[in-house]
Amino acid sequence: MIIKEGKEKRGAVIATLFVVIGLVLLLTPIRDSTTRHGIPVWIIGTIAVVTGLVFLGGVFQNLLRRRRR
């Protein structure tokens, strides 16, 4: 279980923030930059989007599981 039951709203908000931040990093010219540690920003944006989608999947999974009960 990725998100605890009863914490779906908070999880959805955090997941949405990850997706939005990731999309901002990917869709703006900053994606061609690198961090001061040498990591390309497009990789950070991709990781943020994937993490947010996984969290959203956990939220939807909890909501579907709750409806079946």
C-alpha positions as CSV (number, residue, x, y, z in Angstrom):
1,M,0.0,0.0,0.0
2,I,1.6,3.2,-1.1
3,I,-0.8,5.7,0.6
4,K,-2.4,4.9,4.0
5,E,-6.2,4.6,4.1
6,G,-7.8,7.9,5.1
7,K,-4.8,9.9,3.8
8,E,-5.9,9.9,0.2
9,K,-6.6,13.6,0.0
10,R,-3.2,14.5,1.2
11,G,-1.6,11.9,-1.0
12,A,-3.4,13.2,-4.0
13,V,-2.3,16.8,-3.3
14,I,1.4,15.7,-3.0
15,A,1.2,13.6,-6.1
16,T,-0.3,16.4,-8.1
17,L,2.4,18.7,-6.9
18,F,5.1,16.2,-8.0
19,V,3.4,15.9,-11.5
20,V,3.1,19.7,-11.9
21,I,6.7,20.4,-10.8
22,G,7.9,17.7,-13.1
23,L,6.0,19.0,-16.0
24,V,7.3,22.5,-15.4
25,L,10.8,21.2,-15.4
26,L,10.2,19.3,-18.6
27,L,8.3,22.0,-20.5
28,T,10.4,25.1,-19.8
29,P,13.8,25.9,-21.2
30,I,15.3,25.0,-17.9
31,R,15.2,21.3,-19.0
32,D,18.4,21.9,-21.0
33,S,20.3,23.0,-17.8
34,T,22.2,20.9,-15.3
35,T,22.3,21.2,-11.6
36,R,25.4,22.2,-9.8
37,H,26.0,18.5,-9.1
38,G,25.9,17.7,-12.8
39,I,22.5,16.1,-13.0
40,P,20.4,17.0,-16.1
41,V,17.2,18.8,-15.1
42,W,15.2,16.7,-17.6
43,I,16.0,13.6,-15.6
44,I,14.8,15.2,-12.3
45,G,11.6,16.3,-14.1
46,T,11.0,12.8,-15.4
47,I,11.6,11.3,-12.0
48,A,9.2,13.8,-10.4
49,V,6.4,13.0,-13.0
50,V,6.8,9.3,-12.6
51,T,6.8,9.5,-8.8
52,G,3.6,11.6,-8.9
53,L,1.9,9.2,-11.2
54,V,2.8,6.3,-8.9
55,F,1.4,8.1,-5.9
56,L,-1.8,8.9,-7.8
57,G,-2.0,5.3,-8.7
58,G,-1.8,4.4,-5.0
59,V,-4.5,6.9,-4.2
60,F,-6.9,5.5,-6.9
61,Q,-6.1,2.0,-5.8
62,N,-7.1,2.8,-2.2
63,L,-10.3,4.5,-3.4
64,L,-11.3,1.5,-5.5
65,R,-10.5,-0.9,-2.7
66,R,-12.7,1.1,-0.3
67,R,-15.6,1.0,-2.8
68,R,-15.4,-2.8,-3.1
69,R,-15.8,-3.2,0.7
